[in-house]
């Protein structure tokens, strides 16, 4: 038989006229002969598929956290057909398109039957094949309106389905349909529907669940009874063994009356995920280690559970790689014990307590004002400030008398720290903290004053831990990054990080102190005997290998910290309450330190921490104390500051201090009084020969007992030095009023 073809203008194909012999063939012929309807390819649909989540991975590719970013729809990753339960495929075809593998996009037998039923019975029976439904999902112009589809839309849908079948395989049509169809509520695609309703992967769907999901396609938001009725009908068409209707009805009522819930595993880095994940479908590989992250979170949760009777509910942990600056663990909250788990305590500013003392003493060593063997007076102290008298106290409300700087820092004594800050001046220390990267010091130095010695400023755990990392790195500060250097480069399109995050780990190198000074501080912080005066020898600050560590507790026990480092890692822990409520009898050594100790021991389970080697510029010298305040020991000095014996001045007489207007005082010149009569008196107590005075860096006339200074308008720095030009004390004050043209050197004050 001779066959004649009609031209098909879409692809220059021909349609055999013999297909037009029957009524259904004639309609197919007309549909095929009409103009083309542009539809995307299977690969294009799959590539443009957009999930509603983003994922945070650890350094090895393990999932740390899944974060939903598109709240208009719930769409999980694309599921391949061979990963789908056979029961679901069978139920779908039985419910929606029983001749799916037989037709070419339009089931003409079903279509004519539907038309006949509508003419005779006014039935709403449909005849859309899976191909037709998919075509409507892919082309918004074919979408069903409130009153259904128009005849023109239906005709175009049939055309599109025929076209789809010419370029797509049947498995591709089935796979794309199941991944893009809407099931119920916000659940789009078989993956979201399976997890949201049954909390399982689509590969594990049974016949009852598959029947229920197939029934939802006809009415995604129908009542449980209606869905169950349709599902029972679907199940009756499946191959045996079939689920009974009672089971299906019970399943419908147990799953469809509650809000769909998609459980995610390994939700262990929520705060970092919220900072790094910005777009649905985004996958960010971080520098974190999933095993270490789980251990840090679990250890923190266990410690907080033990402290539950002491009004503690929050905590945070961060672990840094000393060499690279990579963040290895980032726990912003305990999650389970907190009333505000969304607060990121790694980045939240909190009062620093005693954790800033190492940087204070480092400044004193760097300026050669003190050495680790220098004696400091731990006795009651009253400091004049612009706001009145400042009376620092030790944690245990006890005073130890004269102690070396090593003991003062190791045992975290407060009064010697304040005396050191008075000696240095709080402005240089403030400048040093800013240099160390503490961006939370947003007020000027006068605002914090002498309270800086005891942590009267807010810091973040991230910046504090990184500052200790600078000690571990020999005084070199570099920023940290949650990405490895390679991943930071690969993720260049990501939004720029906040300060302290990286354009690659290890960048932004800045020397903040000499390597020798950093080593001496680390040597003190690793000295168990130096901390024994306050903490004893057996405490949570001791690790299996070498480590340097410092604790801190803020006023009223609102925060406690433990930060320290080994040769390879720096670990910071904060414990407190995000609400700011005080804890009950919880200090750094009883609160944060056990968490720090457990993590540090875990990090060095295979290789113990090793003591850092002394750098150039260090002299190790045996030193003795007279009287024997502390036993003889081998002490570390900056080269040129070493000594063999340290004695109390005149059998215990205190170091000379400036007696005069308090630090930060404000004076005013009186225009009605001759300037020559407006004199400020400064004295040194106790006095001794050889003392020197400086005003604004310039030498003043020497005076053993005192000095009379004619003030001039402006801010001035008064310094007291010993015979070797070492700074003994310093004060700053502000003078307001008419400038004084008189010399600022003044003249000695006579008794």
Buried (B, 14 or more C-beta within 10 A) or exposed (E): EEEEEBEBEBEEEBBEBBBBEEEBBBBBBBBBBBEEBEBBEBEEBBEEBEBBBBBBBBBEEBBBBBBBBBEEBBBBEBBEBEEBBEBBBBBBBBBBBEEBEEBBBBBBEBBBBBEEBEEEEEEEEBBBBBBBBBBBBBBEEBEBEEEEBEEEBBBBBBBBBBBBBEEBEEEBBBBBBBBBBBBBBBBBBBBBBBBBBBEBBBEEBBBBBBBBBBBBBBEBEBEBEBBBBBBBBBBEBBEEEBBEBEBBBEBBBEBBEEEBEBEEEBBBBBBBBBBBBBEBBBEBBBBBBBEBBBBBBEBBBBBBEEBEEBBBBBBBBBBBBBBBBBBBBBBBBBBEBBEEBEBBBBBBBBBBBBBBBBBBBBBBBBBBBBBBBBBBBBEEBEBBBEEEEBEBBBBEEEBBEBBBBBBBBBBBBBBBBBBBBBBBBBBBBBBBBEBBBBEBBEEEBBEBBBBBBBBBBBBBBBBBBBBBBBBBBBBBBBBBBBBBBEBBEEBEEBEEBEEBBBBBBBEBEEBBBBBBBBBBBBBBBBBBBBBBBBBEEEBBBBBEBBBBBBBBBBEEBBBBBBBBBBBBBBBBBBBBBBEEBBBEEBBBBBBBBBBBBBBBBBBBEEEBBEBBEBBEBBBEBEBBBEEEBBEEBEBBBBEEBBBEEBBBEEEEEBBBBBBBBBBBBEBEBEEEEEBEEBBBEBBBEEBBEEBBBBBEEEEBEBBBBBBBBBBBBEEBBBBBBBEEEBBBBBBBBBBEBEEBEBEBBBBBBEE
